[in-house]
Amino acid sequence: MTDLAELLKAPGASVEAEDDFDAVNALVRSRGWGDGLPVVPPTAARVREMLAYCDRPWNEPIAKIAPRYGEATPLRLAANAVMAGCEPRYFPLLTLAIEAMCEEPFNLYAIQATTHLCAPLVIVNGPAAKELDINSGHNAFGPGRRANATIGRAIRLALLNIGGATPGSGDMSTFGAPSKYAYLVAENEAASPWEPLHVERGFPAAASTVTVVGAECPHNVNDHESLTAEGILTTIAGTMGIARSNDVYYAAQPVVVMGPEHAKTVAQGFSKMDAKRFLQQHANLPLGKFSKENIERRLRVTFKERYENAGPEAPVFMVQKPEDIIIAVIGGAGKHSAYLPTFGATRSVTRALKRRDGRFAHSVEELRR
């Protein structure tokens, strides 16, 4: 077993501090290591407990986090997980999410450094969601569940402390967003009329996965009146039709979150792919709704053949291909859905929990040392 005491003797691996909550938090604030909220002191004992759920060498990086490209070793991630208030059993999901975000298609450097207000969203599927009590129902995007709040927060602390996404320097977001504190939910698979997201993406139902998306906060879709699939999808498509979305200019993958009630109605007439096709075709705005500068400098450059000679009524699609729309069923009762535009220049990534032998883990406990 790895000797934590020896690892902590390495230069920069640890900092001595008074064994006092306020003193530790004062040190964290002075070093710029936090998110503005009080942290749990990451003592050696607490970090060791977190690393009990790590089945790989503690001092070898699992990824490099942009924009600083700091090495995300299990030891460093464990310290951030402790600070965030995670239970040790959450640790495998945290490391999996960090690995997914650092894959090239996700474009973490741009998501971290942009002036846009996006943040990495994590959607959890499979047995781990239930095992760790990750909220997928009422208030899934809000407070109330330790797993959602602390795993999401641990990801943000790692992005800050290891990745260097310090507001105003590494993170240049003009406004920021509440999602930069924690942005993690599970899909409500039990309430979904379709196959879950991870199965749609080729994973077994018994696999536990994370899907990471560089997304804005949810935009509510309120439709209490529509009684048909076409009606609800028309309302969602109307919400998607926004001239300022980054997705207009890229091969983007925005997220449509359907509440269970809306999903049940839509599924009475549409498969998930049918719904994606409907949304892709109907989520558009006429070219004339865009400013002259955006038409000339963006649309007629990015899609020259489509818009070079197009008139003001030509449709501008919010999503280029139906299969690029991500549909996930999340939430509780209520005739609401939500639309999550993305940073645009990013592709979502799905990864599964696996054991050291490369097989899918059927539970988080399998990954315990």
Contacts in CASP RR format, 6 or more apart in sequence:
PFRMAT RR
TARGET T0000
AUTHOR 0000-0000-0000
METHOD contacts of the structure
MODEL  1
MTDLAELLKAPGASVEAEDDFDAVNALVRSRGWGDGLPVVPPTAARVREM
LAYCDRPWNEPIAKIAPRYGEATPLRLAANAVMAGCEPRYFPLLTLAIEA
MCEEPFNLYAIQATTHLCAPLVIVNGPAAKELDINSGHNAFGPGRRANAT
IGRAIRLALLNIGGATPGSGDMSTFGAPSKYAYLVAENEAASPWEPLHVE
RGFPAAASTVTVVGAECPHNVNDHESLTAEGILTTIAGTMGIARSNDVYY
AAQPVVVMGPEHAKTVAQGFSKMDAKRFLQQHANLPLGKFSKENIERRLR
VTFKERYENAGPEAPVFMVQKPEDIIIAVIGGAGKHSAYLPTFGATRSVT
RALKRRDGRFAHSVEELRR
1 369 0 8 1.000
2 51 0 8 1.000
2 57 0 8 1.000
2 58 0 8 1.000
2 59 0 8 1.000
4 44 0 8 1.000
4 47 0 8 1.000
4 48 0 8 1.000
4 51 0 8 1.000
4 58 0 8 1.000
4 75 0 8 1.000
5 44 0 8 1.000
7 13 0 8 1.000
7 58 0 8 1.000
7 59 0 8 1.000
7 75 0 8 1.000
8 14 0 8 1.000
8 44 0 8 1.000
10 59 0 8 1.000
13 75 0 8 1.000
14 44 0 8 1.000
15 27 0 8 1.000
17 23 0 8 1.000
17 24 0 8 1.000
17 27 0 8 1.000
17 41 0 8 1.000
18 24 0 8 1.000
19 41 0 8 1.000
19 43 0 8 1.000
21 38 0 8 1.000
21 41 0 8 1.000
24 39 0 8 1.000
24 41 0 8 1.000
25 38 0 8 1.000
25 39 0 8 1.000
25 41 0 8 1.000
28 34 0 8 1.000
28 39 0 8 1.000
28 83 0 8 1.000
29 36 0 8 1.000
32 166 0 8 1.000
33 39 0 8 1.000
33 83 0 8 1.000
33 157 0 8 1.000
33 160 0 8 1.000
33 161 0 8 1.000
34 83 0 8 1.000
34 157 0 8 1.000
34 160 0 8 1.000
34 161 0 8 1.000
35 153 0 8 1.000
35 156 0 8 1.000
35 157 0 8 1.000
35 160 0 8 1.000
35 180 0 8 1.000
35 181 0 8 1.000
37 153 0 8 1.000
37 181 0 8 1.000
39 83 0 8 1.000
39 84 0 8 1.000
39 85 0 8 1.000
39 157 0 8 1.000
40 46 0 8 1.000
40 82 0 8 1.000
40 83 0 8 1.000
40 84 0 8 1.000
40 85 0 8 1.000
41 82 0 8 1.000
41 83 0 8 1.000
42 78 0 8 1.000
42 79 0 8 1.000
42 80 0 8 1.000
42 82 0 8 1.000
42 83 0 8 1.000
43 82 0 8 1.000
46 82 0 8 1.000
47 75 0 8 1.000
47 78 0 8 1.000
47 79 0 8 1.000
47 82 0 8 1.000
49 88 0 8 1.000
50 78 0 8 1.000
50 81 0 8 1.000
50 82 0 8 1.000
50 86 0 8 1.000
50 88 0 8 1.000
50 91 0 8 1.000
51 58 0 8 1.000
51 74 0 8 1.000
51 75 0 8 1.000
51 78 0 8 1.000
51 91 0 8 1.000
51 369 0 8 1.000
52 88 0 8 1.000
52 368 0 8 1.000
52 369 0 8 1.000
53 88 0 8 1.000
53 89 0 8 1.000
53 90 0 8 1.000
53 91 0 8 1.000
53 92 0 8 1.000
53 364 0 8 1.000
53 367 0 8 1.000
53 368 0 8 1.000
53 369 0 8 1.000
54 74 0 8 1.000
54 78 0 8 1.000
54 91 0 8 1.000
54 92 0 8 1.000
54 95 0 8 1.000
54 367 0 8 1.000
54 369 0 8 1.000
55 355 0 8 1.000
55 356 0 8 1.000
55 367 0 8 1.000
55 368 0 8 1.000
55 369 0 8 1.000
56 62 0 8 1.000
56 74 0 8 1.000
56 356 0 8 1.000
57 74 0 8 1.000
58 73 0 8 1.000
58 74 0 8 1.000
58 75 0 8 1.000
58 78 0 8 1.000
59 73 0 8 1.000
59 74 0 8 1.000
59 75 0 8 1.000
60 73 0 8 1.000
60 74 0 8 1.000
61 70 0 8 1.000
61 71 0 8 1.000
61 72 0 8 1.000
61 73 0 8 1.000
62 72 0 8 1.000
62 73 0 8 1.000
62 74 0 8 1.000
62 77 0 8 1.000
62 95 0 8 1.000
62 98 0 8 1.000
62 99 0 8 1.000
63 72 0 8 1.000
63 98 0 8 1.000
63 99 0 8 1.000
63 101 0 8 1.000
63 102 0 8 1.000
64 70 0 8 1.000
64 71 0 8 1.000
64 72 0 8 1.000
64 102 0 8 1.000
65 72 0 8 1.000
65 98 0 8 1.000
65 101 0 8 1.000
65 102 0 8 1.000
65 108 0 8 1.000
65 158 0 8 1.000
65 159 0 8 1.000
65 162 0 8 1.000
65 163 0 8 1.000
65 164 0 8 1.000
66 102 0 8 1.000
66 108 0 8 1.000
66 109 0 8 1.000
66 112 0 8 1.000
66 113 0 8 1.000
66 163 0 8 1.000
67 109 0 8 1.000
67 112 0 8 1.000
67 113 0 8 1.000
67 163 0 8 1.000
67 164 0 8 1.000
67 165 0 8 1.000
67 170 0 8 1.000
68 162 0 8 1.000
68 163 0 8 1.000
68 164 0 8 1.000
68 170 0 8 1.000
69 163 0 8 1.000
70 162 0 8 1.000
70 163 0 8 1.000
70 164 0 8 1.000
71 162 0 8 1.000
72 98 0 8 1.000
72 102 0 8 1.000
72 158 0 8 1.000
72 162 0 8 1.000
72 163 0 8 1.000
74 95 0 8 1.000
76 158 0 8 1.000
76 161 0 8 1.000
76 162 0 8 1.000
77 91 0 8 1.000
77 94 0 8 1.000
77 95 0 8 1.000
77 98 0 8 1.000
77 154 0 8 1.000
77 158 0 8 1.000
77 162 0 8 1.000
78 91 0 8 1.000
80 154 0 8 1.000
80 157 0 8 1.000
80 158 0 8 1.000
80 161 0 8 1.000
80 162 0 8 1.000
81 90 0 8 1.000
81 91 0 8 1.000
81 94 0 8 1.000
81 150 0 8 1.000
81 154 0 8 1.000
83 154 0 8 1.000
83 157 0 8 1.000
84 150 0 8 1.000
84 151 0 8 1.000
84 152 0 8 1.000
84 153 0 8 1.000
84 154 0 8 1.000
84 156 0 8 1.000
84 157 0 8 1.000
85 146 0 8 1.000
85 150 0 8 1.000
85 153 0 8 1.000
85 154 0 8 1.000
86 94 0 8 1.000
86 150 0 8 1.000
86 151 0 8 1.000
86 154 0 8 1.000
87 146 0 8 1.000
87 147 0 8 1.000
87 150 0 8 1.000
89 132 0 8 1.000
89 364 0 8 1.000
89 365 0 8 1.000
90 132 0 8 1.000
90 147 0 8 1.000
90 150 0 8 1.000
90 151 0 8 1.000
90 154 0 8 1.000
92 128 0 8 1.000
92 353 0 8 1.000
92 361 0 8 1.000
92 364 0 8 1.000
92 367 0 8 1.000
93 124 0 8 1.000
93 128 0 8 1.000
93 132 0 8 1.000
93 151 0 8 1.000
93 208 0 8 1.000
93 210 0 8 1.000
93 353 0 8 1.000
93 364 0 8 1.000
94 151 0 8 1.000
94 154 0 8 1.000
94 155 0 8 1.000
94 158 0 8 1.000
96 210 0 8 1.000
96 351 0 8 1.000
96 352 0 8 1.000
96 353 0 8 1.000
97 120 0 8 1.000
97 122 0 8 1.000
97 151 0 8 1.000
97 155 0 8 1.000
97 184 0 8 1.000
97 210 0 8 1.000
97 212 0 8 1.000
98 155 0 8 1.000
98 158 0 8 1.000
99 351 0 8 1.000
100 106 0 8 1.000
100 210 0 8 1.000
100 211 0 8 1.000
100 212 0 8 1.000
100 349 0 8 1.000
100 350 0 8 1.000
100 351 0 8 1.000
101 108 0 8 1.000
101 120 0 8 1.000
101 155 0 8 1.000
101 212 0 8 1.000
101 349 0 8 1.000
102 108 0 8 1.000
103 349 0 8 1.000
103 351 0 8 1.000
105 346 0 8 1.000
105 347 0 8 1.000
105 349 0 8 1.000
106 120 0 8 1.000
106 212 0 8 1.000
106 214 0 8 1.000
106 346 0 8 1.000
106 347 0 8 1.000
106 348 0 8 1.000
106 349 0 8 1.000
107 343 0 8 1.000
107 345 0 8 1.000
107 346 0 8 1.000
107 347 0 8 1.000
108 120 0 8 1.000
110 343 0 8 1.000
110 345 0 8 1.000
110 346 0 8 1.000
111 118 0 8 1.000
111 119 0 8 1.000
111 120 0 8 1.000
111 214 0 8 1.000
111 343 0 8 1.000
111 346 0 8 1.000
112 159 0 8 1.000
112 163 0 8 1.000
112 164 0 8 1.000
112 165 0 8 1.000
112 170 0 8 1.000
112 171 0 8 1.000
113 165 0 8 1.000
113 170 0 8 1.000
113 171 0 8 1.000
113 172 0 8 1.000
114 172 0 8 1.000
114 173 0 8 1.000
114 343 0 8 1.000
115 172 0 8 1.000
115 173 0 8 1.000
115 174 0 8 1.000
116 173 0 8 1.000
116 174 0 8 1.000
116 246 0 8 1.000
116 343 0 8 1.000
117 173 0 8 1.000
117 174 0 8 1.000
117 175 0 8 1.000
117 176 0 8 1.000
117 177 0 8 1.000
117 216 0 8 1.000
117 217 0 8 1.000
118 177 0 8 1.000
118 214 0 8 1.000
118 215 0 8 1.000
118 216 0 8 1.000
118 342 0 8 1.000
118 343 0 8 1.000
119 156 0 8 1.000
119 177 0 8 1.000
119 179 0 8 1.000
119 180 0 8 1.000
119 183 0 8 1.000
119 214 0 8 1.000
119 215 0 8 1.000
120 155 0 8 1.000
120 159 0 8 1.000
120 183 0 8 1.000
120 212 0 8 1.000
120 213 0 8 1.000
120 214 0 8 1.000
120 215 0 8 1.000
121 179 0 8 1.000
121 183 0 8 1.000
121 184 0 8 1.000
121 185 0 8 1.000
121 212 0 8 1.000
121 213 0 8 1.000
121 214 0 8 1.000
121 215 0 8 1.000
121 255 0 8 1.000
121 340 0 8 1.000
122 151 0 8 1.000
122 152 0 8 1.000
122 155 0 8 1.000
122 183 0 8 1.000
122 184 0 8 1.000
122 185 0 8 1.000
122 210 0 8 1.000
122 211 0 8 1.000
122 212 0 8 1.000
123 185 0 8 1.000
123 186 0 8 1.000
123 187 0 8 1.000
123 197 0 8 1.000
123 210 0 8 1.000
123 211 0 8 1.000
123 212 0 8 1.000
123 213 0 8 1.000
123 255 0 8 1.000
123 328 0 8 1.000
123 330 0 8 1.000
124 134 0 8 1.000
124 184 0 8 1.000
124 185 0 8 1.000
124 186 0 8 1.000
124 187 0 8 1.000
124 208 0 8 1.000
124 209 0 8 1.000
124 210 0 8 1.000
125 186 0 8 1.000
125 187 0 8 1.000
125 189 0 8 1.000
125 196 0 8 1.000
125 197 0 8 1.000
125 198 0 8 1.000
125 199 0 8 1.000
125 203 0 8 1.000
125 207 0 8 1.000
125 208 0 8 1.000
125 209 0 8 1.000
125 210 0 8 1.000
125 211 0 8 1.000
126 189 0 8 1.000
126 196 0 8 1.000
126 198 0 8 1.000
126 205 0 8 1.000
126 206 0 8 1.000
126 207 0 8 1.000
126 208 0 8 1.000
126 209 0 8 1.000
127 206 0 8 1.000
127 208 0 8 1.000
127 362 0 8 1.000
127 363 0 8 1.000
128 134 0 8 1.000
128 208 0 8 1.000
128 353 0 8 1.000
128 363 0 8 1.000
128 364 0 8 1.000
129 136 0 8 1.000
129 186 0 8 1.000
129 187 0 8 1.000
129 189 0 8 1.000
129 208 0 8 1.000
131 208 0 8 1.000
131 363 0 8 1.000
131 364 0 8 1.000
132 147 0 8 1.000
132 151 0 8 1.000
132 364 0 8 1.000
133 145 0 8 1.000
133 146 0 8 1.000
133 147 0 8 1.000
134 145 0 8 1.000
134 147 0 8 1.000
134 148 0 8 1.000
134 151 0 8 1.000
134 184 0 8 1.000
134 185 0 8 1.000
134 186 0 8 1.000
135 142 0 8 1.000
135 144 0 8 1.000
135 145 0 8 1.000
135 147 0 8 1.000
135 148 0 8 1.000
135 185 0 8 1.000
135 186 0 8 1.000
136 185 0 8 1.000
136 186 0 8 1.000
136 187 0 8 1.000
136 188 0 8 1.000
136 189 0 8 1.000
136 330 0 8 1.000
136 331 0 8 1.000
137 188 0 8 1.000
137 191 0 8 1.000
137 330 0 8 1.000
137 331 0 8 1.000
137 332 0 8 1.000
138 331 0 8 1.000
138 332 0 8 1.000
138 333 0 8 1.000
139 331 0 8 1.000
140 148 0 8 1.000
140 185 0 8 1.000
140 186 0 8 1.000
140 188 0 8 1.000
140 330 0 8 1.000
140 331 0 8 1.000
140 332 0 8 1.000
141 183 0 8 1.000
141 185 0 8 1.000
141 217 0 8 1.000
141 218 0 8 1.000
141 330 0 8 1.000
142 148 0 8 1.000
143 149 0 8 1.000
147 184 0 8 1.000
148 182 0 8 1.000
148 184 0 8 1.000
148 185 0 8 1.000
149 182 0 8 1.000
150 182 0 8 1.000
151 182 0 8 1.000
151 184 0 8 1.000
152 181 0 8 1.000
152 182 0 8 1.000
152 183 0 8 1.000
152 184 0 8 1.000
153 181 0 8 1.000
153 182 0 8 1.000
155 182 0 8 1.000
155 183 0 8 1.000
155 184 0 8 1.000
156 180 0 8 1.000
156 181 0 8 1.000
156 182 0 8 1.000
156 183 0 8 1.000
159 165 0 8 1.000
160 166 0 8 1.000
160 171 0 8 1.000
164 170 0 8 1.000
164 171 0 8 1.000
165 171 0 8 1.000
167 173 0 8 1.000
167 176 0 8 1.000
171 180 0 8 1.000
173 180 0 8 1.000
177 216 0 8 1.000
177 217 0 8 1.000
178 217 0 8 1.000
179 215 0 8 1.000
179 216 0 8 1.000
179 217 0 8 1.000
183 215 0 8 1.000
185 330 0 8 1.000
186 330 0 8 1.000
187 196 0 8 1.000
187 197 0 8 1.000
187 328 0 8 1.000
187 329 0 8 1.000
187 330 0 8 1.000
188 259 0 8 1.000
188 260 0 8 1.000
188 329 0 8 1.000
188 330 0 8 1.000
188 331 0 8 1.000
188 332 0 8 1.000
189 196 0 8 1.000
189 329 0 8 1.000
191 259 0 8 1.000
191 260 0 8 1.000
191 263 0 8 1.000
191 329 0 8 1.000
191 331 0 8 1.000
191 332 0 8 1.000
192 260 0 8 1.000
192 263 0 8 1.000
192 329 0 8 1.000
193 263 0 8 1.000
193 264 0 8 1.000
193 267 0 8 1.000
193 329 0 8 1.000
194 200 0 8 1.000
194 263 0 8 1.000
194 267 0 8 1.000
194 271 0 8 1.000
194 272 0 8 1.000
194 327 0 8 1.000
194 329 0 8 1.000
195 272 0 8 1.000
196 205 0 8 1.000
197 209 0 8 1.000
197 211 0 8 1.000
197 326 0 8 1.000
197 327 0 8 1.000
197 328 0 8 1.000
197 350 0 8 1.000
198 205 0 8 1.000
198 207 0 8 1.000
198 209 0 8 1.000
198 211 0 8 1.000
198 350 0 8 1.000
198 352 0 8 1.000
199 205 0 8 1.000
200 272 0 8 1.000
201 209 0 8 1.000
201 211 0 8 1.000
201 350 0 8 1.000
203 209 0 8 1.000
203 350 0 8 1.000
203 352 0 8 1.000
203 360 0 8 1.000
204 360 0 8 1.000
206 360 0 8 1.000
206 362 0 8 1.000
207 352 0 8 1.000
207 353 0 8 1.000
207 360 0 8 1.000
208 352 0 8 1.000
208 353 0 8 1.000
208 360 0 8 1.000
208 361 0 8 1.000
208 364 0 8 1.000
209 350 0 8 1.000
209 351 0 8 1.000
209 352 0 8 1.000
209 353 0 8 1.000
210 350 0 8 1.000
210 351 0 8 1.000
211 326 0 8 1.000
211 348 0 8 1.000
211 349 0 8 1.000
211 350 0 8 1.000
212 348 0 8 1.000
212 349 0 8 1.000
212 350 0 8 1.000
213 253 0 8 1.000
213 255 0 8 1.000
213 326 0 8 1.000
213 340 0 8 1.000
213 342 0 8 1.000
213 346 0 8 1.000
213 348 0 8 1.000
214 342 0 8 1.000
214 343 0 8 1.000
214 346 0 8 1.000
214 348 0 8 1.000
215 254 0 8 1.000
215 255 0 8 1.000
215 340 0 8 1.000
215 341 0 8 1.000
215 342 0 8 1.000
215 343 0 8 1.000
216 340 0 8 1.000
216 341 0 8 1.000
216 342 0 8 1.000
217 340 0 8 1.000
218 257 0 8 1.000
218 338 0 8 1.000
218 339 0 8 1.000
218 340 0 8 1.000
219 239 0 8 1.000
219 338 0 8 1.000
219 339 0 8 1.000
219 340 0 8 1.000
219 341 0 8 1.000
220 336 0 8 1.000
220 338 0 8 1.000
221 235 0 8 1.000
221 236 0 8 1.000
221 239 0 8 1.000
221 262 0 8 1.000
221 336 0 8 1.000
221 337 0 8 1.000
221 338 0 8 1.000
221 339 0 8 1.000
222 335 0 8 1.000
222 336 0 8 1.000
223 231 0 8 1.000
223 232 0 8 1.000
223 235 0 8 1.000
223 236 0 8 1.000
223 262 0 8 1.000
223 335 0 8 1.000
223 336 0 8 1.000
223 337 0 8 1.000
224 335 0 8 1.000
226 232 0 8 1.000
226 234 0 8 1.000
226 235 0 8 1.000
226 265 0 8 1.000
227 265 0 8 1.000
228 265 0 8 1.000
229 265 0 8 1.000
229 266 0 8 1.000
229 267 0 8 1.000
229 268 0 8 1.000
229 269 0 8 1.000
229 270 0 8 1.000
229 275 0 8 1.000
230 278 0 8 1.000
232 262 0 8 1.000
232 265 0 8 1.000
232 266 0 8 1.000
232 337 0 8 1.000
233 266 0 8 1.000
233 270 0 8 1.000
233 275 0 8 1.000
233 278 0 8 1.000
233 279 0 8 1.000
233 282 0 8 1.000
234 282 0 8 1.000
236 256 0 8 1.000
236 258 0 8 1.000
236 279 0 8 1.000
236 283 0 8 1.000
236 337 0 8 1.000
236 339 0 8 1.000
237 278 0 8 1.000
237 279 0 8 1.000
237 282 0 8 1.000
237 283 0 8 1.000
238 282 0 8 1.000
238 283 0 8 1.000
239 339 0 8 1.000
240 254 0 8 1.000
240 256 0 8 1.000
240 279 0 8 1.000
240 283 0 8 1.000
240 318 0 8 1.000
240 319 0 8 1.000
240 339 0 8 1.000
240 341 0 8 1.000
241 283 0 8 1.000
241 284 0 8 1.000
241 285 0 8 1.000
241 318 0 8 1.000
242 285 0 8 1.000
242 318 0 8 1.000
242 341 0 8 1.000
243 285 0 8 1.000
243 289 0 8 1.000
243 290 0 8 1.000
243 294 0 8 1.000
245 254 0 8 1.000
245 318 0 8 1.000
245 341 0 8 1.000
246 252 0 8 1.000
246 341 0 8 1.000
246 342 0 8 1.000
246 343 0 8 1.000
246 344 0 8 1.000
246 345 0 8 1.000
247 254 0 8 1.000
247 318 0 8 1.000
247 319 0 8 1.000
247 341 0 8 1.000
247 342 0 8 1.000
247 344 0 8 1.000
248 298 0 8 1.000
248 299 0 8 1.000
248 316 0 8 1.000
248 317 0 8 1.000
248 318 0 8 1.000
249 298 0 8 1.000
249 299 0 8 1.000
249 302 0 8 1.000
249 344 0 8 1.000
250 344 0 8 1.000
250 345 0 8 1.000
251 320 0 8 1.000
251 321 0 8 1.000
251 324 0 8 1.000
251 347 0 8 1.000
252 319 0 8 1.000
252 320 0 8 1.000
252 324 0 8 1.000
252 341 0 8 1.000
252 342 0 8 1.000
252 344 0 8 1.000
252 345 0 8 1.000
252 346 0 8 1.000
253 319 0 8 1.000
253 324 0 8 1.000
253 325 0 8 1.000
253 326 0 8 1.000
253 342 0 8 1.000
253 346 0 8 1.000
253 347 0 8 1.000
253 348 0 8 1.000
254 318 0 8 1.000
254 319 0 8 1.000
254 324 0 8 1.000
254 325 0 8 1.000
254 326 0 8 1.000
254 339 0 8 1.000
254 340 0 8 1.000
254 341 0 8 1.000
254 342 0 8 1.000
255 326 0 8 1.000
255 327 0 8 1.000
255 328 0 8 1.000
255 339 0 8 1.000
255 340 0 8 1.000
255 342 0 8 1.000
256 279 0 8 1.000
256 325 0 8 1.000
256 326 0 8 1.000
256 327 0 8 1.000
256 328 0 8 1.000
256 337 0 8 1.000
256 338 0 8 1.000
256 339 0 8 1.000
256 340 0 8 1.000
257 328 0 8 1.000
257 329 0 8 1.000
257 330 0 8 1.000
257 331 0 8 1.000
257 337 0 8 1.000
257 338 0 8 1.000
257 339 0 8 1.000
257 340 0 8 1.000
258 266 0 8 1.000
258 327 0 8 1.000
258 328 0 8 1.000
258 329 0 8 1.000
258 330 0 8 1.000
258 337 0 8 1.000
259 329 0 8 1.000
259 330 0 8 1.000
259 331 0 8 1.000
259 332 0 8 1.000
259 334 0 8 1.000
259 336 0 8 1.000
259 337 0 8 1.000
259 338 0 8 1.000
260 329 0 8 1.000
260 331 0 8 1.000
260 332 0 8 1.000
260 333 0 8 1.000
261 333 0 8 1.000
261 334 0 8 1.000
261 335 0 8 1.000
262 335 0 8 1.000
262 336 0 8 1.000
262 337 0 8 1.000
263 329 0 8 1.000
266 275 0 8 1.000
270 278 0 8 1.000
272 327 0 8 1.000
273 322 0 8 1.000
273 323 0 8 1.000
275 327 0 8 1.000
276 322 0 8 1.000
276 323 0 8 1.000
276 325 0 8 1.000
276 327 0 8 1.000
277 322 0 8 1.000
279 319 0 8 1.000
279 322 0 8 1.000
279 325 0 8 1.000
280 317 0 8 1.000
280 319 0 8 1.000
280 320 0 8 1.000
280 321 0 8 1.000
280 322 0 8 1.000
280 324 0 8 1.000
280 325 0 8 1.000
281 317 0 8 1.000
283 317 0 8 1.000
283 318 0 8 1.000
283 319 0 8 1.000
284 315 0 8 1.000
284 316 0 8 1.000
284 317 0 8 1.000
284 318 0 8 1.000
285 315 0 8 1.000
285 316 0 8 1.000
285 318 0 8 1.000
286 312 0 8 1.000
286 313 0 8 1.000
286 314 0 8 1.000
286 315 0 8 1.000
286 316 0 8 1.000
287 295 0 8 1.000
287 299 0 8 1.000
287 307 0 8 1.000
287 310 0 8 1.000
287 311 0 8 1.000
287 312 0 8 1.000
287 313 0 8 1.000
287 314 0 8 1.000
287 315 0 8 1.000
287 316 0 8 1.000
288 295 0 8 1.000
288 311 0 8 1.000
288 312 0 8 1.000
288 313 0 8 1.000
289 316 0 8 1.000
290 299 0 8 1.000
290 316 0 8 1.000
295 307 0 8 1.000
299 307 0 8 1.000
299 316 0 8 1.000
300 307 0 8 1.000
300 308 0 8 1.000
306 314 0 8 1.000
307 314 0 8 1.000
307 316 0 8 1.000
319 325 0 8 1.000
326 348 0 8 1.000
330 338 0 8 1.000
352 360 0 8 1.000
353 360 0 8 1.000
353 361 0 8 1.000
353 364 0 8 1.000
353 367 0 8 1.000
354 360 0 8 1.000
354 361 0 8 1.000
355 361 0 8 1.000
355 366 0 8 1.000
355 367 0 8 1.000
361 367 0 8 1.000
END
